[in-house]
Amino acid sequence: MKVGKIIKVSGPLVVAEGMDEANVYDVVQVSENKLIGEIIEMRGDKASIQVYEETTGIGPGDPVYTTGEPLSVELGPGLIEAMFDGIQRPLDPLRAIAGDFLSKGVEVHSLDREKKWYFTPTKKVGDRVEAGDVIGTVQETPVVLHKIMVPYGVAGEIIDIKEGEFTVVDTICTLKGGKELQMMQKWPVRKGRGYKRKLNPTVPLLTGQRVVDTFFPVSKGGTAAIPGPFGSGKTVIQHQLAKWADSEIVVYVGCGERGNEMTDVLMEFPEIIDPNTGESLMKRTVLIANTSNMPVAAREASIYTGITLAEYYRDMGYSVAIMADSTSRWAEALREMSGRLEEMPGDEGYPAYLASRAADFYERAGKVVCYGSDDREGAITIIGAVSPPGGDISEPVSQATLRIVKVFWGLDYALSYRRHFPAINWLNSYSLYQPSIDKWMDENIDPEFSANRAKAMSLLQDESELQEIVRLVGRDSLSEEDQLKLEATKSIREDFLQQNAFHDVDTFCSLAKQNLMLKLVLEFYDQGLKALKQGVYIKELEKLPVRDKIARAKYIPEENIDEIKEIQTELIEEIDKLISKGGILDA
């Protein structure tokens, strides 16, 4: 092991000389405390190292030991339900050793070397395998079947394969030529895992959130950004998506967030019952916690750790959703390290390579055909929160993100101030997956689904123009038809788009229920127009008893959603009565 010597310490940045045999992105151990660091720049024999732990107490002359390996994660059974820091150190075992606050240089394996898992082979002696082939399975949790795959770059004929209980480092399979396979494999976090080919993402990631699924959907294998000012509900929306999205695996990365928000995740997720499996949500979740008081350098590594774990489960053929909360903190870590390296700053002090680094991360999303002879399909959907200072999305991190992602859920502080949640502004948000997902919705949910969505969106856009007139000259100056339009859009906003994350029923809304609810609200508008043409006044439409039932339709349980059709029938009957009454009066 080559030993260098520290010549400069600047916060988490350490410069060491005598490192001519090391390479960029190699992991090193700094000082006698063996602090974990990573080389981020080489100039001659001088290496600039970002240290993932507190650097107080080390100084010039201290040794630096090179490992010759890049920053890597351990992949194997034991990832689900675990909580790691930004460089995949498991927090529970660390706490058992060092207490609530981490000590310097504490070393713990990412995956438990003592725990035994029951390995069931799916291949037999004599079979030829290649990279990505599944050689066996482990029941990691009641809902996740962990597939043990042949590592990349390995192929050959099986001469021995075992069944039974083994640790992640025991040999479970031997190939011709003596190559031994374990349940665990390693992968460098900054390098994307390969695949055969990318597919067009056309199937929606269903989230149970009406404003997302109906108006601004994201596809499985897609990318979405949630920019918004402080207090507008970014974290709550990400929690909702992590809880209810129909992905098979969730990777939640708390990147520089407040510690109490990660505590909320830890407290809530084990108690939430997944509607698809009937088990605790934690049984399919991996948590990566790099809170705001943890070393800044590890914050930069945390999203790479998260996406690598997501790629590993994608390669098994699973649909994975990764929540990055928030990429602004990651960009701030980049800015801090760039400043200490004395690089030329770009816009607002961020490094010039901010946009390319963000693109590298988001481009690792996608729906793909995985390596292996069975042509498995897997998908990674990335949903990143952005925290622009003052809610100004013209700042560099938001702009770099929006150039890459295809879905923009723009959070609006004015909406959150009015207690409208989710506070996604329907006038400036968009989804570029809309055309392909409209086709899927029309084929699988209702042939009129996309037409109804477009009609509702058109009404909301008309409302914003009418509100300008109302503010100037008052509502009474509008025609009866325009006043009806305001009533209908108020119903779309309050009865459909507004959703209570803390209500047992309203927290999740199936596509079938969303479809019926939207039809019900639009039926009120269509029937109202018909009534107005027959001489009924808008005041009478506003007083219809059935309107209370329309407002409460969101609280109808999923098993009783046929009641929404009954409300629609009742609405038509009440308006027909009004029309007949109006006809008698005219006579």
SVG drawing of the C-alpha trace seen along z (x, -y; Angstrom):
<svg xmlns="http://www.w3.org/2000/svg" viewBox="-98 -47 104 77">
<polyline fill="none" stroke="black" stroke-width="0.4" points="0.0,0.0 1.5,-3.3 1.7,-6.0 1.4,-9.7 1.8,-12.7 -0.7,-15.5 0.6,-19.0 -2.7,-21.0 -6.0,-20.7 -9.0,-23.0 -12.1,-21.7 -13.2,-18.5 -10.5,-19.0 -7.1,-17.5 -4.1,-17.8 -1.4,-15.1 1.9,-14.6 3.7,-11.4 0.5,-10.1 1.9,-9.5 0.5,-5.9 -3.0,-6.9 -5.9,-7.7 -8.8,-10.1 -11.8,-8.7 -9.6,-6.2 -10.6,-5.7 -7.9,-6.6 -7.6,-6.4 -6.5,-9.7 -4.3,-9.9 -3.8,-7.2 -7.6,-7.5 -8.2,-6.0 -10.8,-8.6 -12.5,-7.6 -11.7,-10.0 -11.8,-10.1 -9.4,-11.6 -11.1,-14.3 -8.1,-15.9 -4.5,-15.0 -1.8,-17.5 1.5,-15.7 2.1,-13.6 -0.3,-15.9 -3.8,-14.6 -6.8,-16.6 -8.9,-14.4 -12.5,-15.0 -12.9,-13.4 -16.2,-12.0 -15.7,-12.5 -14.8,-15.4 -11.2,-16.5 -10.5,-18.4 -7.3,-17.2 -5.4,-16.1 -2.7,-18.3 0.4,-18.4 2.7,-15.4 -0.1,-12.9 -0.1,-9.8 -2.5,-9.0 -3.0,-5.3 -4.2,-4.5 -6.5,-1.5 -6.3,-1.6 -10.1,-1.1 -12.9,-3.6 -15.7,-4.5 -17.9,-1.4 -21.1,0.0 -21.7,3.5 -24.7,5.1 -26.5,8.1 -29.2,9.3 -29.6,7.0 -30.1,3.7 -33.9,3.5 -35.1,2.1 -31.6,0.8 -30.6,-2.8 -27.2,-4.0 -25.3,-7.2 -24.0,-8.9 -21.2,-6.4 -23.2,-3.3 -22.2,-2.9 -25.1,-1.2 -26.3,-3.6 -27.7,-1.1 -24.5,1.0 -22.5,-2.3 -24.7,-3.5 -24.2,-0.2 -20.4,-0.7 -20.0,-4.5 -23.3,-5.8 -25.5,-8.6 -22.6,-10.6 -20.2,-9.0 -16.6,-8.6 -13.7,-9.1 -12.5,-6.2 -15.1,-3.7 -15.2,-0.9 -18.3,1.3 -19.2,3.5 -22.1,2.2 -23.7,5.7 -23.8,7.9 -21.1,10.6 -22.6,12.8 -26.3,13.0 -27.2,16.1 -29.6,16.1 -31.3,19.1 -30.1,19.4 -32.3,21.3 -30.5,22.0 -32.3,21.5 -29.4,22.9 -27.7,26.3 -24.3,27.8 -23.5,27.8 -25.5,24.7 -23.5,21.9 -24.1,18.4 -23.2,14.9 -23.2,11.5 -26.6,10.6 -28.0,14.2 -29.9,15.1 -28.2,18.1 -30.5,18.2 -32.9,16.3 -33.0,15.2 -36.3,14.1 -34.9,10.8 -38.2,9.6 -41.8,11.0 -42.3,8.9 -38.9,8.7 -37.4,11.8 -33.7,10.9 -32.2,12.3 -28.5,13.3 -26.9,12.3 -23.7,13.1 -21.4,10.0 -20.5,8.0 -17.5,9.4 -18.0,12.9 -19.2,15.9 -18.7,19.6 -20.0,23.1 -21.2,23.9 -19.3,26.8 -20.7,26.5 -23.8,24.7 -25.1,25.0 -28.4,24.6 -28.9,23.7 -28.0,20.9 -25.0,18.8 -23.5,15.4 -23.1,12.8 -19.3,13.7 -19.7,17.5 -19.1,19.2 -22.4,20.3 -21.4,21.1 -18.1,22.1 -17.5,21.7 -15.2,23.6 -11.7,22.1 -12.2,21.7 -14.1,18.5 -16.1,18.4 -19.4,16.4 -20.8,15.0 -24.2,13.4 -22.4,10.0 -20.9,8.0 -19.3,4.5 -19.9,1.6 -18.3,-1.9 -21.0,-4.4 -19.9,-7.0 -20.3,-4.5 -23.7,-3.6 -24.5,0.2 -24.9,1.4 -28.0,2.8 -28.8,4.3 -30.9,1.4 -33.2,-1.4 -37.0,-1.2 -39.5,-4.0 -41.2,-4.8 -45.0,-4.6 -46.5,-3.2 -47.4,-5.7 -46.0,-5.5 -49.3,-5.6 -49.0,-7.6 -52.5,-7.9 -52.2,-11.7 -54.9,-13.1 -53.0,-16.2 -50.0,-14.0 -51.7,-10.9 -54.4,-12.8 -52.8,-16.1 -49.0,-15.8 -48.1,-12.0 -44.6,-10.6 -43.8,-7.3 -42.0,-4.3 -38.4,-5.0 -39.0,-8.8 -37.6,-11.8 -39.4,-14.5 -38.4,-17.6 -40.3,-19.3 -38.9,-22.8 -40.5,-25.0 -39.8,-27.5 -39.4,-26.5 -42.7,-25.4 -44.5,-24.6 -44.6,-20.9 -41.8,-19.3 -40.9,-16.7 -44.6,-15.8 -45.1,-15.2 -42.0,-13.0 -43.2,-11.1 -46.6,-10.6 -44.9,-9.3 -42.6,-7.0 -45.6,-5.6 -48.1,-5.1 -46.3,-5.0 -46.7,-1.5 -43.0,-0.9 -41.7,2.4 -38.7,0.9 -38.3,-2.6 -34.9,-4.2 -35.2,-7.4 -32.2,-9.7 -32.3,-12.4 -29.5,-14.6 -28.6,-17.4 -32.1,-17.5 -33.1,-18.3 -32.7,-15.4 -36.3,-15.6 -37.5,-14.9 -35.6,-11.7 -36.9,-10.9 -40.4,-11.3 -39.6,-8.8 -38.2,-6.3 -41.2,-6.7 -43.9,-6.7 -42.8,-4.1 -42.7,-1.0 -46.3,-1.8 -47.7,-2.3 -49.3,0.8 -48.6,1.0 -52.0,1.5 -50.4,3.7 -48.7,6.2 -50.4,5.8 -46.9,5.6 -45.1,2.6 -43.8,0.1 -40.3,0.6 -40.3,4.1 -39.5,2.6 -37.6,-0.5 -33.9,-1.5 -33.1,-4.7 -30.0,-6.8 -29.7,-9.5 -27.2,-12.3 -28.6,-15.0 -27.5,-18.7 -25.2,-18.2 -23.2,-15.3 -20.0,-16.0 -20.6,-17.9 -18.5,-15.7 -20.6,-12.6 -23.6,-14.6 -22.1,-14.8 -21.7,-11.1 -25.1,-10.2 -27.1,-10.5 -24.6,-8.3 -24.9,-5.7 -28.7,-5.9 -28.8,-5.6 -26.4,-2.6 -28.6,-0.7 -31.6,-1.5 -29.8,-0.2 -29.0,3.0 -32.7,3.7 -33.6,2.6 -31.2,5.2 -33.3,7.8 -36.3,6.7 -38.0,4.5 -39.5,1.1 -37.6,-1.3 -38.5,-4.8 -35.7,-6.9 -36.6,-10.1 -33.7,-12.6 -34.5,-15.3 -33.0,-17.6 -30.6,-18.0 -30.1,-21.6 -28.1,-20.5 -26.1,-18.2 -25.3,-21.1 -24.3,-23.2 -21.9,-20.4 -20.4,-20.6 -20.1,-24.3 -18.3,-24.1 -15.8,-21.5 -15.3,-23.4 -14.5,-26.6 -11.9,-24.7 -10.3,-23.4 -10.0,-27.0 -11.8,-26.2 -13.2,-29.0 -16.7,-29.6 -19.7,-29.6 -23.1,-31.2 -23.8,-32.1 -20.6,-30.4 -21.6,-26.9 -19.0,-25.0 -19.1,-25.2 -19.8,-21.4 -23.0,-21.6 -25.3,-21.0 -23.2,-18.0 -23.1,-16.4 -26.9,-16.8 -27.4,-15.3 -25.1,-12.3 -27.4,-11.6 -30.8,-12.0 -29.6,-10.0 -29.2,-6.9 -33.1,-6.7 -34.9,-4.8 -36.8,-1.7 -34.3,0.9 -33.8,4.5 -31.3,5.9 -28.3,8.0 -28.9,11.7 -30.4,14.4 -34.0,13.9 -34.4,10.3 -35.8,9.0 -37.2,5.4 -36.5,3.0 -37.1,-0.7 -35.8,-3.5 -37.9,-6.6 -36.0,-9.6 -38.0,-12.2 -35.8,-15.1 -36.7,-17.9 -35.1,-21.3 -35.0,-24.1 -34.4,-27.3 -33.6,-30.3 -36.8,-32.4 -38.6,-30.1 -36.8,-31.6 -36.5,-28.8 -34.3,-31.0 -31.4,-30.0 -28.7,-27.6 -29.8,-24.3 -33.4,-24.6 -32.5,-25.5 -29.9,-22.7 -32.5,-20.3 -35.4,-21.5 -33.2,-21.1 -32.9,-17.4 -36.2,-16.2 -39.4,-15.7 -41.9,-16.4 -42.1,-19.7 -44.3,-19.9 -44.0,-23.6 -44.9,-24.1 -46.6,-27.5 -46.2,-29.1 -49.4,-31.1 -51.3,-27.8 -49.7,-26.3 -50.5,-29.5 -54.1,-29.0 -53.8,-25.4 -54.2,-23.9 -52.2,-20.7 -50.5,-19.3 -49.5,-22.9 -48.7,-22.0 -49.5,-25.0 -51.6,-23.6 -50.9,-26.6 -47.1,-26.3 -46.5,-22.6 -46.1,-20.2 -45.4,-16.6 -43.7,-15.7 -44.9,-12.1 -48.5,-13.2 -49.1,-12.1 -47.9,-8.5 -49.6,-8.2 -52.9,-9.7 -52.9,-6.8 -52.3,-4.3 -55.0,-5.8 -57.6,-5.7 -56.8,-2.0 -56.7,-0.9 -58.9,-3.2 -61.5,-4.9 -61.7,-5.9 -62.7,-9.4 -60.0,-9.9 -57.6,-12.1 -60.4,-14.1 -61.8,-14.8 -58.4,-15.8 -57.9,-18.2 -61.3,-19.7 -60.7,-20.2 -57.3,-21.8 -58.9,-24.1 -61.5,-25.2 -58.7,-25.9 -56.9,-28.1 -60.1,-30.0 -60.6,-30.5 -57.3,-32.3 -58.4,-34.9 -61.9,-35.3 -60.4,-35.9 -58.5,-38.9 -61.9,-40.4 -63.5,-39.5 -60.7,-41.3 -61.3,-44.4 -65.0,-44.7 -66.5,-42.0 -68.2,-38.6 -71.6,-40.0 -70.3,-41.6 -69.7,-38.1 -72.2,-36.2 -74.2,-33.3 -72.1,-30.9 -68.8,-32.4 -70.1,-32.3 -70.9,-28.6 -67.4,-28.1 -66.0,-29.7 -68.2,-27.3 -67.0,-24.3 -63.3,-25.2 -63.7,-25.9 -65.1,-22.3 -62.1,-21.0 -59.6,-22.8 -61.2,-22.1 -63.0,-18.7 -60.5,-17.1 -57.0,-18.7 -56.9,-19.3 -56.0,-16.1 -55.5,-15.5 -52.3,-13.5 -53.3,-12.8 -56.8,-11.5 -57.2,-7.7 -59.2,-7.6 -58.2,-10.7 -54.4,-10.1 -54.6,-7.6 -56.9,-7.7 -57.0,-4.9 -57.1,-5.8 -60.6,-4.3 -61.8,-6.7 -60.0,-9.6 -61.7,-9.0 -65.2,-8.9 -64.5,-12.0 -63.4,-14.0 -66.4,-12.8 -68.7,-13.9 -67.2,-17.4 -67.4,-17.9 -70.9,-16.5 -71.9,-19.3 -70.6,-21.8 -72.2,-20.1 -75.6,-19.8 -75.3,-23.3 -74.8,-24.7 -77.8,-22.7 -79.9,-24.2 -78.8,-27.8 -79.9,-27.4 -83.3,-26.3 -83.7,-29.5 -82.4,-28.2 -80.5,-30.8 -76.9,-30.3 -78.0,-31.0 -80.3,-28.0 -77.5,-25.7 -75.2,-26.9 -77.9,-25.9 -78.3,-22.3 -78.3,-19.8 -76.2,-17.3 -73.2,-19.8 -72.3,-18.8 -72.1,-15.2 -69.8,-16.1 -67.5,-17.9 -67.4,-14.8 -66.9,-12.3 -63.1,-12.2 -63.9,-10.7 -65.8,-7.7 -63.7,-4.5 -62.2,-2.7 -64.5,0.3 -67.6,-1.9 -66.6,-4.0 -69.8,-3.1 -71.5,-5.6 -69.9,-8.3 -72.0,-7.1 -75.1,-7.3 -74.2,-10.9 -73.8,-11.6 -77.3,-10.1 -78.7,-12.2 -77.1,-15.4 -78.8,-14.8 -82.1,-14.2 -81.9,-17.4 -81.0,-19.5 -83.8,-17.9 -86.2,-18.9 -84.9,-22.5 -85.3,-22.6 -88.9,-21.3 -89.7,-23.8 -88.2,-26.6 -90.3,-25.5 -93.5,-25.7 -92.6,-29.2 -92.0,-30.4 -95.4,-29.1"/>
</svg>
